[in-house]
Amino acid sequence: MPAPPPELILRAHSPELIALPWDSPLAEWDETRVPLRDIEVGPSRHLVRFVEADGALWALKDMPERIARREYEVLRRLEDECLPAVRPAGFVDQPAHDTAILVTRYLSGSWQYKRLIARLPPNRPRHRARLFDGMISLLVDLHRHGVFWGDCSLNNTLFVRDGQTLAAYLVDAETSEVHPTGLSDGQREFDLSILVENVAAGMIDLAESLDRPPEIHPQLIEEATALPERYHRLWEALHATPVFAFDDRYRVEGAIRELNDLGFAVDEVALQPVGDGRSRLQIAVGDRNFHSAQLRALTGVDVGEGQARILLGDLTAHREWMRRRTGGEVTEEAAARSWRTVCLDPGSASAHDALGGAGSPVQAYCDLLEVRWLLSERNGADVGNDAALAALGGRAPTDSAAKAAVADTPTGKLPRVTD
């Protein structure tokens, strides 16, 4: 009796992807016949390989059929909710080999924590803090949408530079559960305790592999045990329901601004009477895309939230420059058109070229703005783009201030993305 053929579900209409040898076990794929890419991955219970097809890169994970199908469905749910996670591209059941393959899109421009931390000096906890901020933001986003991660760890997270922040993405959803009615406090705290334990263990393992002195271990454990405080601070900001007098409605604007500063859009504001002339404020918070949505509406530019915050500041400064130059009012629409032509497009191209084509042009422009600001602060005057471009590209800055400015930016501290 012939072996049953594989069940193939692919969401990407890619001829080269469909033509891959799905009837063979992933471990037996021959790199002389299949365009495999050698990409380092963290510890995994399952075989993970990467393949190029139709100009794109795909991650393939070999695992039991039941687990693979379940993870595929969970990732589909996360995609529907626009949550930061790798995007599912397919599922292949291989009954002849009693296994299955989960296909996901490779997260372009992403980094594993080991490659990030390895480049940072052990005495710079504030740089590790940016990484932890990204993880906590991810966990809060998942919990707000009723997702129990179950195995939140550094190994199961990828990081992408977004302006001067690190955005975290879920990679492994094997143990994840989606609860449409939301998570209980107990479930959230359990997930958080898993994160603390996994981060502490991961950081110590990495420190040992990098031959860092054992004296740093207590500091790493302390940083891991402080993660719940970060989590609860953000969670409370999103779910606070303050009570105040109805006449103090000005506090509503302050609460909305606080959420917008965190990057969250506001869907609905409600004031519920509680007696004695007082009201309870309840704010329905949407996705963390306040600044990116604002920039997209003004300019048509679609970028990450961290990048959008920086670019909006640059747009505001350009609008003010136009006002001083013309001596009159400048509309947002006119400023946005001019900004793209005068600042963003040529600036992105120049900055990207200065970095040798590493990363994205928009991220390169964000780095340029940061370097220019730091150089200008230290020189007491605007140094202009030429000096900032020279410092950004490492073309022998002429003074210590330029060198220090680049060193203080994420460009100087983190690996430059080349994928």
SULPEHU-V512300 format. One record per run of one state. SS is the DSSP state (hx for helix, st for strand, lp for the rest). FROM is the first residue (numbers start at 1). TO is the last residue. Records with the same first field share a line. If there is no record, write none. Layout:
SS->FROM-TO / FROM-TO
This chain:
lp->1-6 / 11-14 / 19-25 / 29-35 / 38-47 / 54-55 / 64-64 / 81-84 / 86-87 / 98-98 / 106-109 / 112-112 / 118-124 / 145-146 / 149-156 / 163-164 / 171-176 / 179-184 / 210-213 / 226-226 / 240-242 / 249-249 / 262-265 / 276-277 / 286-289 / 300-304 / 327-331 / 355-360 / 380-383 / 393-399 / 409-409 / 414-419
st->7-10 / 36-37 / 48-53 / 56-63 / 85-85 / 88-94 / 99-105 / 110-111 / 147-148 / 157-162 / 165-170 / 177-178 / 243-245 / 266-275 / 278-285
hx->15-18 / 26-28 / 65-80 / 95-97 / 113-117 / 125-144 / 185-209 / 214-225 / 227-239 / 246-248 / 250-261 / 290-299 / 305-326 / 332-354 / 361-379 / 384-392 / 400-408 / 410-413
